[in-house]
Every structure is written in C-alpha cells, then in structure tokens.
C-alpha cells in the first residue's frame, strides 16, 4: 500500500500556530523518511539482520510512506536533508529549514455557517477526529 504526502489545511488566527502547521513538501518528505528509519530500526532491534537488509527495509518503508521510489527517497535523504536534522528529528518536532515555507501560508477570510467547535486543548491536532 502506498501512502502519499497530502495537502492538509489548518486555520488559525494566531500567527505562531500558523507557523507551526505550515509545512513544505520538502519538510513533509524529510519527516516521512525520518519516521521510516525509526520504524525499521525499531522493528529490527535485537534481530540478527545484515546492514544491507536493514538498508533495503528503510528505503522500502520510505517509499511506501512518500509514494516516491526507493531510489528517490535515498537520494533525497542523502542530498537534501542536513546532518543536524538527521540526528535530532523525532517525527516532526524538529524540521529542516525550507525558505519556501512562506508559500504555504495564506491570509484567508472564513465565512462559516454553524461551525463545529472542538476543545482540542491538550491534544495534538492529529489526535482530534471529527465524525
């Protein structure tokens, strides 16, 4: 099953919240690949697997998460992602810098009728479900 990076919209009247949720495609790919590496390393912890076997599993998982080829993922990780990000990332808490982030934020006017209000305080945005 292939999962691709999707556009998601978040709205806020707070600029700092908007800054947090404005994520570029480059940042999304880096986070997805970083997560793939963590998943594979966790899966192989304590296993007697060769380095080559683990390497193949990493890029297969990254390909599944990004919808890109294994070769593309490996090349992107090796050429586009700085070393300091690779050492610190923990599923999006530390993003690589991308100057194009300003292109992912838009001032908008929302005119909503009967909005649903959800008190999501103390919860991560991806943990709040609307049915």
C-alpha positions in Angstrom: 0.0 0.0 0.0 1.4 3.4 -1.0 0.8 6.5 1.1 1.4 9.8 -0.5 2.0 13.2 1.1 -1.3 15.1 1.0 -2.2 18.7 1.3 -3.9 19.5 4.6 -5.4 22.8 5.6 -5.2 24.3 9.1 -6.7 27.6 10.0 -5.8 29.8 12.9 -6.0 33.4 13.9 -2.7 33.0 15.8 0.5 33.6 13.6 2.6 31.3 15.7 0.2 28.4 15.3 0.1 29.1 11.6 3.9 29.0 11.5 3.9 25.6 13.3 1.5 24.0 10.9 2.9 25.5 7.7 4.9 22.6 6.4 6.5 22.4 3.0 6.6 19.4 0.7 10.3 19.1 1.4 9.7 19.1 5.1 7.0 16.5 4.8 9.2 14.2 2.8 12.1 14.6 5.3 9.8 13.8 8.2 8.2 10.8 6.5 11.6 9.3 5.7 12.9 10.0 9.2 9.9 8.2 10.6 10.5 5.3 8.2 14.1 5.0 9.5 12.8 4.9 13.1 10.2 2.3 12.4 12.6 0.0 10.6 15.3 0.4 13.3 12.7 -0.4 16.0 11.5 -3.4 14.0 15.0 -4.8 13.7 16.1 -4.1 17.2 17.6 -7.2 18.7 17.4 -9.0 15.4 20.4 -10.6 13.7 19.9 -8.7 10.4 22.6 -7.5 8.0 23.2 -3.9 7.4 22.1 -4.4 3.7 18.8 -6.0 4.8 18.1 -3.1 7.1 19.0 -0.5 4.5 16.7 -2.1 2.0 13.8 -2.2 4.5 14.4 1.5 5.3 14.0 2.6 1.7 11.1 0.3 1.1 9.3 1.8 4.1 10.2 5.3 3.0 8.8 4.6 -0.5 5.6 3.4 1.0 5.3 6.5 3.2 6.1 9.1 0.5 4.8 7.5 -2.7 8.2 8.0 -4.3 10.6 5.4 -5.4 13.2 3.9 -3.0 16.0 5.4 -5.1 14.3 8.9 -4.9 13.9 8.6 -1.1 17.5 7.6 -0.6 18.8 10.3 -2.9 16.6 13.0 -1.2 17.7 11.9 2.2 21.4 11.9 1.3 21.4 15.2 -0.7 18.6 17.4 0.6 18.4 16.7 4.4 21.1 18.3 6.6 23.0 16.1 9.0 21.8 18.1 12.1 18.2 17.3 11.2 19.0 13.6 10.8 20.4 13.5 14.4 17.5 15.4 16.1 14.3 14.7 14.3 11.6 13.0 16.3 8.5 12.8 14.0 8.3 16.4 13.1 9.4 18.1 16.3 12.5 19.5 14.6 12.0 20.5 11.0 14.6 21.1 8.3 14.7 24.7 7.3 12.9 25.5 4.0 12.7 29.1 2.9 9.7 28.2 0.8 7.5 27.9 3.9 6.1 31.4 3.3 4.5 30.0 0.1 2.5 27.6 2.3 0.8 30.3 4.4 -2.1 32.3 3.2 -4.2 35.0 4.7 -7.8 34.0 4.3 -11.3 35.0 5.4 -13.5 32.2 6.5 -17.3 32.7 6.4 -18.6 29.6 8.1 -22.2 28.8 8.9 -22.9 26.7 12.0 -19.2 25.7 12.7 -18.5 22.8 15.0 -16.3 23.8 17.9 -14.0 21.3 19.4 -12.0 21.9 22.5 -8.7 20.3 21.4 -6.6 21.8 24.2 -4.0 19.4 25.5 -4.4 17.3 22.3 -2.2 17.1 19.2 -4.1 18.1 16.0 -3.8 14.6 14.5 -5.5 13.1 17.6 -8.7 15.0 17.1 -11.3 13.3 15.0 -14.4 14.7 13.6 -17.0 12.1 12.6 
